[in-house]
Structures are given as structure tokens and as C-alpha cells.
Amino acid sequence: MVIKSLSEIRETAEHFNLEIAVENTLPGRIGSTEEEIRIIKSEGFSLCFDIGHANLTSINPEAFFKEHKSSIKVLHLHENDGVSDKHMMPETAECRRLIKKLIAETSENVVAVFEIFDYGMSVSEVSEIARGLI
């Protein structure tokens, strides 16, 4: 059923000359496993790689990026506590290192989005931190 739905979405997108990037998601949803990601790619979709979601699944972010780099069109950049999808500003050294690496290794055609929930930070504070990562 899901594959049929994806095929229909792809056909509609092609009719309007659109490209759709499917995001790796949380457990229990389509796109949460490597196998599902491979199916999504085989159906002709691009990928939106969410590093926070990878942190909540069994997906290794660096290995995922390396394997699917040519299909990734969007990066969702944020951090969480490994338990829930908090969409926090990247704070740990490991998360910041990962973001710098992904941005350095991605093409100019990939859109990078800091997907941060409001935690009392102003836009200028978020922008300053983000500038330090790119």
C-alpha cells in the first residue's frame, strides 16, 4: 500500500516537474529503516536527511550520508537527547562536528535547514551559532 502511494505521489510530482525529497523519520513511520530508504530511492525519490531522527533510530549518520549522498537534496540539522525528537540547537561537540562534516561534504545544490524548535533563543542567537557551523 505504501509503495503504491509513493508511486502515485511520484507520478503526480513528475507531471508538475517537481522533485520530492522523502525524510528519514522516526521508528514506526515510513523511512525509519535503511531498507525503507532504499525502497524510497528505488521509487525515484530524493532524500531529506534529518540527523536528529537518525540519532533516534539505528541509522549511523555518517554511514548513511556516505551511502546516500548523491540522493540527499535537503539536510535537517538539529540535536536531541537520544530519547525524544526535541529539535534542539546543536550543542554537543559530536553533533557540531557532524554538522560541519556534512556541510563540508555536500554539494551546493543541497539545502541545509537548522530545524530548531523555540527554546527561548532569538533569531540572531540561532543565526550566530549556525554561522559557526557552516
TORKOL-4160 file (C-alpha; in steps of 0.2 Angstrom, whole numbers, padded with zeros to 4 digits, m for minus):
134
<pt num="1" X="0000" Y="0000" Z="0000"/>
<pt num="2" X="0014" Y="0012" Z="0005"/>
<pt num="3" X="0024" Y="0008" Z="m0011"/>
<pt num="4" X="0008" Y="0011" Z="m0022"/>
<pt num="5" X="0005" Y="0028" Z="m0013"/>
<pt num="6" X="0023" Y="0033" Z="m0016"/>
<pt num="7" X="0022" Y="0028" Z="m0034"/>
<pt num="8" X="0006" Y="0039" Z="m0036"/>
<pt num="9" X="0014" Y="0054" Z="m0027"/>
<pt num="10" X="0030" Y="0052" Z="m0039"/>
<pt num="11" X="0019" Y="0052" Z="m0054"/>
<pt num="12" X="0010" Y="0067" Z="m0049"/>
<pt num="13" X="0026" Y="0076" Z="m0045"/>
<pt num="14" X="0033" Y="0072" Z="m0062"/>
<pt num="15" X="0018" Y="0079" Z="m0070"/>
<pt num="16" X="0021" Y="0095" Z="m0062"/>
<pt num="17" X="0040" Y="0094" Z="m0064"/>
<pt num="18" X="0043" Y="0093" Z="m0046"/>
<pt num="19" X="0056" Y="0084" Z="m0036"/>
<pt num="20" X="0051" Y="0077" Z="m0019"/>
<pt num="21" X="0063" Y="0073" Z="m0005"/>
<pt num="22" X="0057" Y="0060" Z="0007"/>
<pt num="23" X="0064" Y="0062" Z="0025"/>
<pt num="24" X="0071" Y="0048" Z="0036"/>
<pt num="25" X="0058" Y="0048" Z="0050"/>
<pt num="26" X="0056" Y="0041" Z="0067"/>
<pt num="27" X="0053" Y="0022" Z="0072"/>
<pt num="28" X="0036" Y="0016" Z="0066"/>
<pt num="29" X="0035" Y="0028" Z="0051"/>
<pt num="30" X="0040" Y="0025" Z="0033"/>
<pt num="31" X="0058" Y="0030" Z="0031"/>
<pt num="32" X="0064" Y="0025" Z="0048"/>
<pt num="33" X="0075" Y="0010" Z="0042"/>
<pt num="34" X="0089" Y="0008" Z="0029"/>
<pt num="35" X="0078" Y="m0005" Z="0019"/>
<pt num="36" X="0064" Y="0008" Z="0018"/>
<pt num="37" X="0076" Y="0021" Z="0012"/>
<pt num="38" X="0082" Y="0010" Z="m0002"/>
<pt num="39" X="0064" Y="0007" Z="m0007"/>
<pt num="40" X="0060" Y="0026" Z="m0007"/>
<pt num="41" X="0076" Y="0029" Z="m0018"/>
<pt num="42" X="0071" Y="0015" Z="m0030"/>
<pt num="43" X="0054" Y="0023" Z="m0032"/>
<pt num="44" X="0063" Y="0038" Z="m0039"/>
<pt num="45" X="0063" Y="0050" Z="m0024"/>
<pt num="46" X="0077" Y="0061" Z="m0017"/>
<pt num="47" X="0081" Y="0061" Z="0002"/>
<pt num="48" X="0079" Y="0074" Z="0016"/>
<pt num="49" X="0092" Y="0068" Z="0029"/>
<pt num="50" X="0087" Y="0073" Z="0046"/>
<pt num="51" X="0102" Y="0070" Z="0058"/>
<pt num="52" X="0091" Y="0071" Z="0074"/>
<pt num="53" X="0080" Y="0057" Z="0068"/>
<pt num="54" X="0095" Y="0047" Z="0064"/>
<pt num="55" X="0100" Y="0049" Z="0082"/>
<pt num="56" X="0084" Y="0041" Z="0087"/>
<pt num="57" X="0085" Y="0026" Z="0076"/>
<pt num="58" X="0098" Y="0013" Z="0072"/>
<pt num="59" X="0104" Y="0024" Z="0057"/>
<pt num="60" X="0123" Y="0029" Z="0058"/>
<pt num="61" X="0123" Y="0047" Z="0052"/>
<pt num="62" X="0140" Y="0047" Z="0044"/>
<pt num="63" X="0137" Y="0030" Z="0035"/>
<pt num="64" X="0120" Y="0035" Z="0030"/>
<pt num="65" X="0127" Y="0051" Z="0022"/>
<pt num="66" X="0141" Y="0042" Z="0013"/>
<pt num="67" X="0130" Y="0029" Z="0006"/>
<pt num="68" X="0116" Y="0041" Z="0000"/>
<pt num="69" X="0125" Y="0057" Z="m0003"/>
<pt num="70" X="0120" Y="0058" Z="m0021"/>
<pt num="71" X="0102" Y="0056" Z="m0017"/>
<pt num="72" X="0101" Y="0069" Z="m0002"/>
<pt num="73" X="0094" Y="0086" Z="m0008"/>
<pt num="74" X="0090" Y="0093" Z="0010"/>
<pt num="75" X="0098" Y="0092" Z="0027"/>
<pt num="76" X="0088" Y="0094" Z="0043"/>
<pt num="77" X="0101" Y="0099" Z="0056"/>
<pt num="78" X="0097" Y="0099" Z="0075"/>
<pt num="79" X="0101" Y="0089" Z="0090"/>
<pt num="80" X="0091" Y="0079" Z="0103"/>
<pt num="81" X="0094" Y="0069" Z="0119"/>
<pt num="82" X="0093" Y="0052" Z="0110"/>
<pt num="83" X="0076" Y="0049" Z="0118"/>
<pt num="84" X="0064" Y="0061" Z="0110"/>
<pt num="85" X="0063" Y="0072" Z="0095"/>
<pt num="86" X="0067" Y="0089" Z="0103"/>
<pt num="87" X="0074" Y="0098" Z="0089"/>
<pt num="88" X="0087" Y="0107" Z="0099"/>
<pt num="89" X="0101" Y="0119" Z="0093"/>
<pt num="90" X="0117" Y="0108" Z="0091"/>
<pt num="91" X="0126" Y="0109" Z="0107"/>
<pt num="92" X="0137" Y="0094" Z="0109"/>
<pt num="93" X="0155" Y="0094" Z="0101"/>
<pt num="94" X="0150" Y="0077" Z="0092"/>
<pt num="95" X="0134" Y="0085" Z="0084"/>
<pt num="96" X="0143" Y="0101" Z="0079"/>
<pt num="97" X="0157" Y="0090" Z="0072"/>
<pt num="98" X="0145" Y="0080" Z="0062"/>
<pt num="99" X="0136" Y="0095" Z="0055"/>
<pt num="100" X="0152" Y="0104" Z="0050"/>
<pt num="101" X="0157" Y="0087" Z="0041"/>
<pt num="102" X="0141" Y="0085" Z="0032"/>
<pt num="103" X="0140" Y="0103" Z="0026"/>
<pt num="104" X="0158" Y="0102" Z="0020"/>
<pt num="105" X="0155" Y="0086" Z="0010"/>
<pt num="106" X="0138" Y="0091" Z="0002"/>
<pt num="107" X="0136" Y="0099" Z="m0014"/>
<pt num="108" X="0130" Y="0117" Z="m0017"/>
<pt num="109" X="0113" Y="0111" Z="m0023"/>
<pt num="110" X="0108" Y="0104" Z="m0006"/>
<pt num="111" X="0098" Y="0114" Z="0006"/>
<pt num="112" X="0103" Y="0114" Z="0024"/>
<pt num="113" X="0090" Y="0119" Z="0037"/>
<pt num="114" X="0093" Y="0121" Z="0055"/>
<pt num="115" X="0076" Y="0114" Z="0061"/>
<pt num="116" X="0075" Y="0121" Z="0079"/>
<pt num="117" X="0060" Y="0122" Z="0090"/>
<pt num="118" X="0059" Y="0138" Z="0100"/>
<pt num="119" X="0069" Y="0136" Z="0116"/>
<pt num="120" X="0069" Y="0155" Z="0120"/>
<pt num="121" X="0083" Y="0159" Z="0108"/>
<pt num="122" X="0082" Y="0174" Z="0097"/>
<pt num="123" X="0084" Y="0173" Z="0078"/>
<pt num="124" X="0101" Y="0182" Z="0080"/>
<pt num="125" X="0107" Y="0170" Z="0093"/>
<pt num="126" X="0102" Y="0155" Z="0082"/>
<pt num="127" X="0110" Y="0163" Z="0067"/>
<pt num="128" X="0126" Y="0166" Z="0076"/>
<pt num="129" X="0128" Y="0148" Z="0082"/>
<pt num="130" X="0123" Y="0142" Z="0064"/>
<pt num="131" X="0136" Y="0153" Z="0056"/>
<pt num="132" X="0149" Y="0145" Z="0067"/>
<pt num="133" X="0144" Y="0128" Z="0060"/>
<pt num="134" X="0145" Y="0132" Z="0041"/>
